[in-house]
Amino acid sequence: MARGFHIGDVFVPGRVLTAPMTGVSDLPFRRAASKAGAAYVATERVACDSFARGRPDVVRRAAVGDGLPLMVIQLVGRDPEWIAEGARLAERAARVSPALEDVPVVAAWSGRRAMTPDGLPAVGAVPGVEGLEVAAGFSSIGMVTIPAACRRLVEGGAEAFDPARFA
């Protein structure tokens, strides 16, 4: 069984990735997920303008934490100026962590919320990537829709969620 997988030229060790979940994926959650074997952890959504203004609850959402694996700070906003400032602050936050001192910021991206073309989540094995299973595409309503997706996985009827429909 594979101990990791590739996304392009990048090898991701392990087989568990966590998705950002508002009200759930705070720093203690990310540390617990990492300890349990997650190779990738993501923050909750961090509003760029509030982050740049130093709002304490938003700054806590962006906390990086030493010893975490591949880390994503999920920045959101509409104004390009605030997004740029949020990205600068996120990069600076990563530099504060000695464990991340030499880790490059690989990319910055902005766009709409992540969801699949048909609006249904993708849950299951990813064709052509041995050992990778996903539960993704829940957009910003994952906390509401994940229980129904799990029920379908257990009781049947999850064929509509098969990631192979996009292959």
C-alpha positions in Angstrom: 0.0 0.0 0.0 1.3 3.5 -0.9 2.7 5.6 1.9 2.0 8.8 0.0 1.2 10.1 -3.4 2.2 12.7 -6.0 0.5 15.8 -7.1 2.5 16.7 -10.2 6.1 16.7 -9.1 5.3 17.2 -5.4 5.3 14.1 -3.2 2.8 14.3 -0.3 3.8 11.8 2.5 1.0 9.9 4.2 -2.5 9.4 3.0 -4.6 11.8 5.0 -5.3 15.5 4.2 -7.5 17.8 6.2 -9.9 20.3 4.7 -10.5 23.7 6.1 -13.6 23.7 8.3 -14.9 26.9 9.9 -15.2 26.5 13.7 -13.3 23.2 13.6 -9.8 23.3 12.0 -8.2 25.6 14.6 -4.6 25.1 15.6 -5.3 22.4 18.2 -7.3 20.5 15.6 -4.5 20.8 13.1 -2.0 19.6 15.6 -4.2 16.6 16.5 -4.7 15.8 12.8 -1.0 16.0 12.2 -0.2 13.8 15.1 -2.8 11.3 13.7 -0.9 11.2 10.4 -2.3 14.0 8.2 0.2 15.1 5.7 -1.6 18.3 5.0 -3.5 20.7 7.2 -5.4 23.9 6.4 -6.6 26.8 8.4 -10.2 28.0 8.6 -11.0 30.8 6.3 -9.0 33.9 7.2 -10.6 37.2 6.1 -7.8 39.3 4.7 -9.0 42.7 5.8 -9.6 41.6 9.4 -6.3 39.7 9.5 -4.5 42.8 8.3 -6.2 44.9 10.9 -5.1 42.5 13.6 -8.5 41.2 14.8 -7.5 38.7 17.4 -10.0 35.9 16.5 -8.9 36.1 12.8 -5.2 36.2 13.7 -5.8 33.0 15.7 -7.3 31.3 12.7 -4.1 31.9 10.7 -1.8 30.5 13.5 0.8 28.3 11.8 2.3 26.3 14.7 5.7 24.6 14.8 6.1 21.0 13.6 3.0 20.9 11.3 3.3 19.3 7.9 2.4 20.9 4.6 0.4 23.9 5.7 -2.2 26.1 3.9 -3.5 29.4 5.2 -6.9 29.9 3.5 -7.2 33.6 2.8 -10.5 35.1 1.6 -11.6 38.5 0.5 -12.7 40.6 -2.4 -10.5 43.7 -2.4 -7.1 43.0 -4.2 -5.3 45.3 -1.8 -6.5 43.5 1.3 -5.8 40.1 -0.3 -2.3 41.2 -1.1 -1.8 42.4 2.5 -3.3 39.2 3.9 -0.8 37.2 1.7 2.1 39.2 3.0 1.0 38.7 6.6 0.5 34.9 6.1 4.0 34.6 4.6 5.4 36.6 7.5 3.5 34.3 10.0 5.1 31.3 8.4 8.5 32.8 8.7 8.0 33.3 12.5 8.0 29.5 12.9 11.6 28.2 13.0 10.5 24.9 11.5 9.3 26.7 8.4 12.2 29.1 8.0 13.5 27.6 4.8 10.1 26.5 3.3 9.3 28.5 0.2 5.8 30.0 -0.4 5.0 27.9 -3.4 1.9 29.7 -4.7 -0.8 32.1 -4.1 -4.2 31.8 -5.7 -7.5 33.5 -5.6 -10.8 32.5 -7.0 -14.3 31.3 -6.1 -15.2 28.7 -3.5 -14.1 25.2 -4.3 -16.9 23.1 -5.6 -17.4 20.5 -8.3 -18.9 21.3 -11.7 -22.1 19.4 -10.9 -22.4 20.8 -7.3 -22.1 17.4 -5.7 -19.1 16.4 -3.5 -16.4 14.0 -4.7 -16.0 11.2 -2.2 -13.9 8.1 -2.8 -10.8 6.8 -4.6 -9.2 9.1 -7.2 -8.6 7.3 -10.5 -5.0 7.1 -11.5 -3.5 8.1 -8.1 -2.9 5.0 -6.1 -3.8 5.3 -2.4 -5.5 8.7 -2.6 -9.1 9.0 -1.5 -10.9 12.3 -1.2 -13.9 13.9 0.4 -14.0 17.3 -1.3 -16.2 19.7 -3.1 -18.5 20.5 -0.2 -17.9 24.2 -0.8 -18.7 26.3 2.2 -21.6 24.0 3.4 -19.5 21.0 4.4 -20.7 20.9 8.0 -24.3 20.6 6.8 -23.8 18.2 3.9 -21.0 15.9 5.1 -23.4 13.9 7.4 -25.7 13.1 4.5 -22.7 12.1 2.3 -21.4 9.8 5.1 -24.9 8.2 5.5 -24.9 7.5 1.7 -21.4 6.0 1.9 -22.5 3.6 4.7 -26.1 2.8 3.5 -25.5 3.0 -0.2 -26.3 5.5 -2.9 -22.9 7.2 -2.9 -22.3 6.5 -6.6 -23.2 10.1 -7.4 -20.2 11.2 -5.4 -17.6 9.0 -7.2 -14.6 11.2 -8.2 -14.3 9.0 -11.4 -17.1 11.0 -12.9 -14.6 13.8 -13.6 -11.9 11.5 -15.0 
